[in-house]
Amino acid sequence: RSGTSSRTMSAQGGIAEREHLYRLIISQLHYDGYEGVAATLHQACSAMPGIVPSQRLLTAVQLGLEADGDKLGGPPKEKPSQSVMHACLDLQFDSEDQKSSPSPALYEVLYATSHKAPCKVACFDKSGKLAATGSADSSIKVLEVDRMLAKMHKGTEDVHPVVRTFYDNSDTITSLEFHPTQDILAAGSRDCTVKLFDHSKSAVKRALKTIQEVLPVTSL
């Protein structure tokens, strides 16, 4: 009976240690930005609660390599003392505070559009149905959110989320704002202008009104 009891306790300890290891792996993946991989592993491990981004696993690996001498390829080093280990690595990962913390937000790319130069600004309209992006190449794109979602879920080639493209600036677009009630998109630029575009007309590429400023526009 005592042998059976010992094997049961050992098995339970192994399960607990493995669960702790999986939590450290998921936490490290979140910390390193591998959200998709972390989410998949998190789901496979029955969605363990309270996992927050952390590099505890990396710290533990570094301490282990230094202790074994593998990091520099030399002879094994003296094992760090227990006080040093606790100072560098907090193995009490499952604290009550962390269990009560919400799970980190997961992000997924639904659709990606590109400019010829870096994108400097983006915004949504009040309804959340339209989005606009402005670039250092002085171009502005208006996209329909529903088409972005359809493109992502259905993967159809005939769906084009970019519904308008404006070319009426000579320098970087620095700020964008949709009018709250009218089909107007305001754009500020380093060319010292604020331009108003009518995004309801598909054939229009130029601004319907230009406001000249003395200095580059940085916000609206």
C-alpha positions as CSV (number, residue, x, y, z in Angstrom):
1,R,0.0,0.0,0.0
2,S,2.8,2.4,0.9
3,G,4.4,1.7,-2.6
4,T,1.1,2.4,-4.4
5,S,0.6,5.6,-2.4
6,S,4.2,6.8,-3.2
7,R,3.6,6.2,-6.9
8,T,0.3,8.1,-6.8
9,M,1.9,11.1,-5.1
10,S,4.8,11.0,-7.6
11,A,2.4,11.0,-10.5
12,Q,0.4,13.8,-9.1
13,G,3.6,15.8,-8.5
14,G,4.7,15.2,-12.1
15,I,1.3,16.5,-13.4
16,A,1.6,19.6,-11.3
17,E,5.2,20.2,-12.5
18,R,4.2,19.7,-16.1
19,E,1.3,22.1,-15.8
20,H,3.7,24.7,-14.3
21,L,6.1,24.2,-17.2
22,Y,3.3,24.7,-19.7
23,R,2.2,27.9,-18.0
24,L,5.8,29.1,-18.2
25,I,6.0,28.2,-21.9
26,I,2.7,30.0,-22.7
27,S,3.8,33.0,-20.6
28,Q,7.1,33.2,-22.5
29,L,5.4,33.0,-25.9
30,H,3.1,35.8,-25.0
31,Y,6.1,37.9,-23.8
32,D,8.0,37.3,-27.0
33,G,5.0,38.2,-29.2
34,Y,4.0,34.8,-30.5
35,E,0.3,35.3,-29.6
36,G,-1.0,32.8,-32.1
37,V,1.2,29.9,-30.9
38,A,0.5,30.9,-27.3
39,A,-3.2,30.9,-27.8
40,T,-3.1,27.4,-29.5
41,L,-1.1,25.9,-26.7
42,H,-3.3,27.7,-24.1
43,Q,-6.4,26.1,-25.6
44,A,-4.7,22.7,-25.9
45,C,-3.9,22.9,-22.1
46,S,-7.5,23.4,-21.2
47,A,-7.3,27.2,-21.0
48,M,-5.4,27.5,-17.7
49,P,-6.4,30.8,-16.1
50,G,-4.3,33.6,-14.9
51,I,-1.4,33.4,-17.4
52,V,0.3,36.7,-18.0
53,P,3.3,37.6,-20.3
54,S,6.6,36.9,-18.5
55,Q,10.1,35.8,-19.3
56,R,10.6,33.6,-16.3
57,L,11.2,30.6,-18.5
58,L,14.1,32.4,-20.3
59,T,15.5,33.4,-16.9
60,A,15.3,29.8,-15.6
61,V,17.0,28.5,-18.8
62,Q,19.8,31.1,-18.6
63,L,20.5,30.2,-14.9
64,G,20.6,26.5,-15.8
65,L,23.0,27.0,-18.7
66,E,25.3,29.1,-16.5
67,A,25.2,26.5,-13.8
68,D,26.2,23.7,-16.3
69,G,28.8,25.8,-18.1
70,D,27.0,25.3,-21.4
71,K,26.6,29.0,-22.1
72,L,30.3,29.6,-22.6
73,G,31.3,26.0,-23.4
74,G,33.5,25.8,-20.4
75,P,33.6,23.5,-17.3
76,P,30.5,23.4,-15.1
77,K,30.2,26.3,-12.7
78,E,29.4,26.2,-9.1
79,K,25.6,25.9,-8.6
80,P,24.0,29.2,-7.6
81,S,22.9,29.3,-4.0
82,Q,19.3,29.0,-3.1
83,S,19.2,32.7,-2.1
84,V,20.6,33.8,-5.5
85,M,18.1,31.6,-7.3
86,H,15.2,33.1,-5.4
87,A,16.5,36.6,-6.0
88,C,16.7,36.1,-9.7
89,L,13.7,33.8,-10.3
90,D,10.4,33.8,-8.6
91,L,9.1,30.3,-9.1
92,Q,5.9,31.0,-7.2
93,F,4.2,31.7,-10.5
94,D,0.7,30.7,-9.3
95,S,0.1,33.5,-6.8
96,E,-3.3,34.6,-5.9
97,D,-2.8,38.0,-7.5
98,Q,-1.9,36.4,-10.8
99,K,-4.9,34.0,-10.7
100,S,-7.2,36.9,-10.2
101,S,-5.7,38.9,-13.1
102,P,-7.5,38.8,-16.4
103,S,-6.0,36.9,-19.3
104,P,-3.9,39.0,-21.7
105,A,-5.6,40.3,-24.8
106,L,-5.0,38.3,-27.9
107,Y,-4.7,40.0,-31.2
108,E,-5.3,38.6,-34.7
109,V,-4.5,40.2,-38.0
110,L,-7.8,40.3,-40.0
111,Y,-6.5,42.2,-43.0
112,A,-3.4,44.1,-44.1
113,T,-3.1,46.9,-46.6
114,S,0.1,48.6,-47.7
115,H,1.4,51.9,-48.8
116,K,4.6,52.7,-50.7
117,A,6.0,54.2,-47.5
118,P,5.5,53.7,-43.8
119,C,1.9,54.2,-42.5
120,K,1.9,57.1,-40.1
121,V,-1.7,57.4,-38.9
122,A,-5.0,55.5,-38.9
123,C,-8.5,56.0,-37.6
124,F,-12.1,54.7,-37.6
125,D,-15.3,56.6,-38.2
126,K,-17.9,57.0,-35.5
127,S,-19.9,54.0,-36.8
128,G,-16.9,51.7,-36.9
129,K,-17.7,50.7,-40.5
130,L,-14.9,52.7,-42.1
131,A,-11.2,53.0,-41.4
132,A,-8.6,55.3,-43.0
133,T,-4.8,55.1,-43.2
134,G,-2.3,57.8,-44.0
135,S,1.2,57.3,-45.2
136,A,4.6,59.0,-45.5
137,D,4.1,58.6,-49.3
138,S,1.3,61.3,-48.9
139,S,-1.5,58.9,-49.9
140,I,-4.7,58.2,-48.0
141,K,-6.7,55.0,-48.1
142,V,-10.3,54.4,-46.9
143,L,-11.3,50.8,-46.1
144,E,-14.7,49.1,-45.3
145,V,-14.5,47.0,-42.2
146,D,-17.1,44.6,-43.4
147,R,-15.1,43.9,-46.5
148,M,-12.0,43.3,-44.4
149,L,-13.8,40.7,-42.3
150,A,-15.3,39.1,-45.4
151,K,-11.8,38.9,-46.9
152,M,-10.4,37.3,-43.8
153,H,-13.2,34.7,-43.2
154,K,-14.0,33.8,-46.8
155,G,-10.7,34.5,-48.5
156,T,-12.5,35.6,-51.7
157,E,-10.4,37.3,-54.4
158,D,-13.2,39.6,-55.6
159,V,-13.5,41.4,-52.2
160,H,-11.5,44.6,-52.1
161,P,-11.6,46.4,-48.7
162,V,-9.9,49.5,-50.0
163,V,-12.8,51.6,-51.4
164,R,-11.1,55.0,-51.8
165,T,-7.6,56.3,-52.3
166,F,-6.8,60.0,-52.2
167,Y,-3.7,61.7,-53.7
168,D,-3.7,65.4,-53.0
169,N,-0.9,66.0,-50.6
170,S,2.8,66.6,-51.2
171,D,4.2,65.3,-47.8
172,T,3.5,62.9,-45.0
173,I,0.0,62.5,-43.7
174,T,0.2,63.1,-39.9
175,S,-3.5,63.0,-38.8
176,L,-6.9,61.8,-40.0
177,E,-10.4,62.3,-38.6
178,F,-13.8,61.4,-40.0
179,H,-16.6,64.0,-39.7
180,P,-19.1,62.7,-37.2
181,T,-22.2,63.3,-39.4
182,Q,-21.0,64.0,-42.9
183,D,-19.1,61.9,-45.5
184,I,-16.0,64.0,-45.0
185,L,-12.5,62.8,-44.1
186,A,-10.1,65.5,-42.8
187,A,-6.4,65.0,-43.3
188,G,-3.5,67.0,-41.7
189,S,-0.1,66.9,-43.4
190,R,3.5,68.0,-43.1
191,D,2.8,70.1,-46.2
192,C,1.1,72.6,-43.9
193,T,-2.4,71.9,-45.1
194,V,-5.6,70.4,-43.8
195,K,-7.6,68.8,-46.6
196,L,-11.2,67.8,-46.6
197,F,-12.1,64.8,-48.8
198,D,-15.6,63.6,-49.8
199,H,-15.3,59.8,-49.4
200,S,-18.9,59.2,-50.6
201,K,-17.8,59.7,-54.3
202,S,-15.7,56.8,-55.7
203,A,-14.2,58.8,-58.6
204,V,-12.9,61.7,-56.5
205,K,-9.2,61.7,-55.8
206,R,-8.7,65.3,-54.8
207,A,-9.8,67.3,-51.8
208,L,-13.0,69.3,-52.0
209,K,-11.4,72.0,-49.7
210,T,-7.9,72.9,-48.6
211,I,-7.0,74.9,-45.5
212,Q,-3.5,76.4,-45.6
213,E,-1.6,76.5,-42.4
214,V,1.7,78.2,-41.5
215,L,3.4,75.2,-40.0
216,P,3.1,71.4,-40.5
217,V,-0.1,70.0,-39.1
218,T,0.5,67.5,-36.3
219,S,-3.0,66.8,-35.1
220,L,-6.7,67.6,-35.8
